[in-house]
Amino acid sequence: MQALLALADGRVFKGRSIGATGEVFGEVVFNTSMTGYQEILTDPSYCGEIVTMTYTQIGNYGINKEDVESNRPFLSGFIVKEACSKPSNWRSEMSLDAYLKENNIVGIQGIDTRALVRHIRDKGAQPGMISTTDLDPESLVDKARKAPSIVGRDLVQEVTCREPYNWTEGTWKLESGYQKAPEKAEYKVVAYDFGIKRNILRNLVDHGCEVTVVPATTPAAEVLAMQPDGVFLSNGPGDPEPITYAQENIRELLGKVPLFGICLGHQLLSIALGGETYKLKFGHRGGNQPVRRGEGHNVEITSQNHGFAVQPESVKNLAEVGHINLNDFTVEGICHNEFPAFSVQYHPEASPGPHDANYLFGQFIDMMAEFKQ
């Protein structure tokens, strides 16, 4: 079946349908990872986005029930050069096409993804439409131009949990699958769900934490009433500026309990401290972003997924900027000058990897241990 991708600036790509049929809109972005497409599909941080995979063939190792970061895909649409129809892997349970159909995700394949990515890098990420029903280029471009921008939208409300829950699953091991939480945890952590990835929760469990996940709007007073040793601020989708309720809660928690934020949690912590954020031209999405830690020569290869960044000057006198992206020198991590609170823009829990920054979970444990003394 034919499919069209239309961008708001008038660029149109003709291809073939994969997954569900229909019509969807979203901000068109790209991810440079060669593997991990199942984790990308189920990462709630991609809510509101149409994701382009730059690697030429996607789906070659299939889909299984274990390698997911949430209970379903949250992205708006999926773009690949070639969707593998005959996956080969001992853990595979279905093809990419079948998985997209099962979850009603509209996709397109057979387009020149190199040309699309070059266009996004030159012109910036922008609203777009994928359609299998409207194959009139002018009509689809007009719809793309009328599609809502990701800026100013509260997408967290579309992905957060509705009720608190406990998480007891550790990371996956080849010999035995996902590990069970220890019978007695050393630290109690409350995790705000702004679109949290499961592998973050798994890493917290691995580090001896009893984890309770709460909805994004949970008041700080309720969190403190749980008497946690630390509070985690999760990743999530879109623009951090309209998430004012989270910013207010973070301000109330600051200094009363150790805080650790990742991705959107990093941006929200920065705003709560008095900082500012801005939209990147095309964002950072992939598994090979180099980040310098401190002033020396320590470099981490990191997994990232974000379209906004923290203004360096806005946090200059509020926190220490301890991590810098070596590609564009954007802020990748801060640590508060006075209170036990730190955050990073990238993903130390990255699955399938890299794992260079996994030490940050240990840093959170050390911070909670010191605060308890």
N, C-alpha and C positions, 0 to 999 in steps of 0.2 A: 504494500500500500504506500502511495506517495505521502510525503509530509513536507511541510515548509517550516523554516525558522526565519522569522523576521525581527530585525532590530529597530529600535526607535529612530535611529539615524538614517534608516532607509535601506540598509544592507539586507539582502535576502539570500538564503541558502536553500537549495532544493535537495531533498534526500528521501530516505525510506523510513517508514514507521517501525519502531520497536516498542514493546510494552503495550499499554492501553491506547485506545484511539480517543480522539477528542481534541480539545484545545486548552492550553494553559498559558499563563503569563508568569513572569518572574524576572529578577535581575540576572542577566546572563554573565556568568563568571567561568573561570577555568581552574582546574586542579592538575598539577604536574606529577602526581604520584603514579608509579607504574603498577603498584598493587594496592590492596585495601579498598577496592571499589565498594564492597559490601558495607564496610564501616562508614564510608563516605555517604552512601545512600541512607543509612540509618542514623546519621549524626544530626540531632535536632538543630544544630547551628546553621544548617543549610536551608532552614525554613524560609520560603520566599524567594529562593534562588533556582535558576536553571543551570545545572552544573555541566560543564564541558570537560571531558577527560582528554588530556593531551596525548597519552600513550595510545598507540594505534589500534590495538586489539584489547577489548575489555570483555570480561566474562569467561576467560579461558580456563579458570579453575572453578567455575560454577558458583553456586550459592548453597550455604548450609545454615542450619538453625542456630549455630553457636556464635558466629562471628558478627554479632550485631551490637550496636551501641544504644539501642532503644527498642521499643516494642514494634516500631514500623518505620518506613521511610517518611521523611518530612520535607524533602526538597520538592520543588514545583515541577521540574522536568529534568531529563537526562539526555546528554548529547555525546555520541561516540563516533569515531571513524568507522569501526567495525565491531559489531556485537557477535561474539563467538557463539555459534548455535550448538556446538558439540563440545561442552566442557570436559576436561580430563583431570580429575583429582579424586583421591579415595574418600574425601569428606564431602564431595559435591552431592547435593540432593535435587537440584533443579537448575535450569539455565537462567541466565540473566533476563532474557525475554519473558520467560514464564513468571519470574519473580516480579518484574515490573507490571505485568498484566494482573497478577494476584493482588497487588497493592495499588492498582489504578494509577500508575505513574506513566505519563505520556513521554515518549522519547523519540529521538531521531538519529539515524545512522546514515553512513554513506556520504556525508558532506566533507569538505576539505577543512578539517579541524585546525590544521596549521594556519590556514588563511583566517579562520575565525579568531584564533588566539592572537595572531598578529594585529588584527583589527581591534580587538579589545584592548591590547596593550597600547595601541596608538590613540584610540578614541575614548577608552575608558569603559568600565563595566556599565551597562545600561539596561533599561527594560527591554524585554523581548517576548515573542510569542512563538510557541510551537503548535502547529495545527495539522490534523489529518482530515479536517472537515471543510475548512476555508482555504482553498488553494489559490486564491487571488492575491498576488503579492501586494498590491496597493491597499487592499482591504486589511490585510494582516499587519502591514506597517502602521496603518492608521490606528489599529487596535493597540499595537505596542506603544505608540506615542501617548495613548490615553491611559495606559496601565499605571497604577500607583507606584511612586518611587519607594524604595526601601528606606529612604531617609525620613525620619520623623514618625515611623510606624512602630508600635509596640508589638513585636512578634513574639515576645516572651510569653504572653498570655495564650498563644496558640500551641505552645509546646510544654509548659510547666505541668507538673502533676496537680491533681485536684485535692488530694488528701495526703497527709504524711504517711510514710512507710519506712520500715527497717530494711537495710540491705545486708545480706550475710554471705555473699558470694565473693571469693577471691579470684585471682587471675588464673588463666588456663595453663595447664601443663600437658605435655604430649602424652605422658604415661597415664594420667588419671582425669583429664578434663579440668573443669573449674573446681578450685579448692574451696573447702568449707571454712567459715570463720572460726577462729579459736574459741574454746568454751568460755574463756574469760579474757575480755579485751582490756588493755591498759588505759585507753583513752576513749572518751565519748565525743564524737564529732557530729554536729548538725550541719547538713549540707543544703544550701539553698539551691533549688532546681530552677535555673533560668533556661534550661535546655540541656541538662547534665548528661554526659556520656557515661555509660556503664563501666568503662574501664578505669575511670577516675575512682568510682566507688570500689572497684575491685582492688585497686592499688592501696586505698585507705584501709581496707580490710586486711590486706597483706601486711601492712605496717602496724597491725595490732589495734585497729580502731573499731569501736562499736558505732555504726553509722545510721543516723536517722535522716531521711530526706524530707524536706518540707517545701510546700508551694512557694513560689516567688514572692507572693504578697504577705507572707507570714510576718506579723509584727515582731520587732526586735525583742519586746518584752516577753512574748511567748517563747522565743528561742532561749533567752536567758533563764526563763523559768525551768527549762529542761536541764539546766546546770551542765552545759557542755564544757569540755576542756578546750575545744576549739570550734570555729565556724568556718566552713568552706563555701566560697563564692564560685559558682560553676560557670562554665562556658554557656553560650546561648547565641541566638541569631540576631542579626540586624544592628540597628542604631542604639547605642547605650543612652543617648540623651533623654528620650522620652520615658525611660524606666525610672521615674522619679521616686516611686515607692521603695525601690531597692536602695537607691542612693540615701534616702532618709534613714532606712533601717541600718545601713552600714555605719552611718554617722553615730547612731545611738550605740552600736556595738563596739565602736573603736575605743580601745583602751580597757574595755571590760572583759575581753576574751581575745585570744589570738585569732587572726584572720589570715586565710590563704586563698588567693583568687587566681583563676585561670581564664584567659581569653576575655570573654565579656565580663567575667568577674574582676579581671584586672582593670578594665576600662571603668567599671562602676566604682571600684575602690578609688581610682584616680579622681573621678568626678566628685565623689563624696569628700575627698580631701581638699577639694577646691580647684582641681585640674580641669582641663578641657580636652575634647576629642575632635577629630576631623575625619572626613571620608577619604580613603585612599583612592587613587585613580583606578586601580584594578585589583587591589587587595593582595594578600599573601595566602595562597592555598596550595599545599603540597607537602612532601615529606623530606625536603632537602634545603631548608632555609638555614644559613649559617648565622649563629648568634654569638657575640663575644660577651663573656662573663667577666665583669670587673675591668680593670685597666690593663691587665696583662695580656697574655697570649692564649688564654683558655677559650677555645671555640667549641660550641656545641652545634651539631647538626640536628635540626628540630622539625617537627611536624607543625603546620600552622593552617588556620582557617579563619580569616577575619578580613573585613572590608573597612574597618575603622581603626584609628590609632590615637595614642595619647600625645598631645602637644608637649614637647620636651620642656619648653620654657614655663608652661603652666604648673608644673610640679617641681620646678627647680628648687624652691625653698621649703617644700613640703615633704619631700622624700628623696632618697638616693636612687638615682637611675643606675641600676646595677647590670642591666643587660641591654645590648644594642644590636640591631639587625645590621649585618655587614653588607647587605645588598643596597639598602637605602638609608641606613642609619636611623631608622625609626626606633622608638622606645619599645623594648621587649620585656622589661621587668623593673619593678620598683620595690623599695623597702622603706617603710615609714621611719622618719628620723627619731621618733620618740616612743611610739607604741608598737607592740608586737603585731605587725601586719605587713605582709609582702604579697606580691603577685607577679605573674608572668603572662605575656601575651601569647605564648606558644603552648604546645601540649606535651607535657612531660609523660603523660600516660599513653602516648601514641601507640596505637595498635593498627597495623603490624609493626610499626616502628617509625623512626629510630628511638632508641632508649637512652640517649646521652644525658638527658635531664631528669631521669628517674630519681636522682638524689634529692630533688626538691620535696618529695614526700617525707623523706627522712629529716629534712630541714624543718618541716612543719611539726613533726613529732618532737624534735629538739626544742622548738619554740614553746610547745605546750608543756613539756616537761619543766622547762625553766620557769614558766609562768606559774606553775602549780606550787613551786617552792616558796 
